[in-house]
């Protein structure tokens, strides 16, 4: 069993840098317009030849109300009729993609994100799932991981019943904070009762897994009131928890300009919130998976981490990293073999392109041999907190120390500081370094020196 994480304030102050979250390597910042629909079709044919299983992500961009902290690709509208033309374009995208895949490529993982997926009414949700089943090989035996993001203000018992009927067995619930003053400051009024009702429905309907998202660092938050939120959430007993650091980047995300920056907690208070949350969750039996994520010991993510089979992709930590990921919808990202590609992030452009029977692929990247090497190293560190040089050397036919000789001084400094253990066999991220694993991964990022760090959130 992995040791518990250890809080070290001095180390955090030294290594709390801005950097990627490594849902991919290279990161989406490196995507370029040289990659287009032809590259996607070529990768799909390779996927078909290799008979790789699939993971589908469907992006529903619409929200009825704006949350000021949100940095997602979204369209704020009360006009529910906007969903229908979007579904029509989604169907065209499915047709254009599915004809290049084999009918027997199983969809092991499915996720609806947004936006607010339940912006769609019940008939539209039925229609969308029917289209997915028509074009892709979705499982019927409840063995897949089929998840959806839920806003409890947009869901009730009948909605949860419909989702279970349609084949969903995992839900991720946005909560963020329960304090009314904080909720008003970010324009997201959501009661504990609303959230509890959705969770009780999910449990009664035998959803396999419930995740709750929290954010620390929001306006009007204090260590005391956020601790009360965490206690209330623990009482709801979710299988997984995400405790995200709010990154205030109003120059990049327009809704954040409505947040009064003078009401944001100080950096020292944010550290207190995180430290206390870790203590509360650990005492309640949750395991730190990494990168803001916690899970109960019997959760699939915790078990996979114990067995060193945990992986990470654009959907976060996963046990389905062996699947080719196909993103459907505006701004959705696909990862197929060594190809990353992303649809247009502009809704009108996405819809107009598909209306012309063309895929809306707007940018991407094809991994080089060096990218593949560094991707595997970062995966091992960020998922399993360890790296064996011998495995990398055999897989990529390199001498690890020789290939990365320029990085050795940085790694040795981290070892001297107690973040990692470094020896001739490999790297182990120590308990005091696990909260800072992104900083360890950054050492192996060949692109980071070329990038504006302000594009990224800080580690803590």
Protein Blocks (a to p, Z undefined) as FASTA:
>chain_A
ZZdddddfklmmmmmccddehlaccdfklpcfkbcfklmmmmmmmmmmnopacddddddf
bdfbdcfkbccdcdddfblklmmmmmmmmmmmmmmmmmmpcfklccfbccddedjfklpc
fklmmmmmmmmmmmpccdfklpaccdddddfklccfklmmmmmmnopabdcddfkpacfk
lmmmnopacdfklmmmmmmmmmmnopabdcddddehiehiafklmmmmmmmmmmnopabd
cdddddddfklmmmlmmpcfklpccfklmmmmmmmmmmmmmmnopacfbghiacdfkbmk
lmmmmnopaccdfkopafklmpccddedehiacdehjaccdddfbfklmmmmmmnopafb
fbdcdddfklmmmmmmmmmmmmnopacfklmmmmnopafklmmmmmmmmmmmmmmnomac
cdfkbccddfklmmmmmmmmmmmmmklmmpcfklpccfZZ
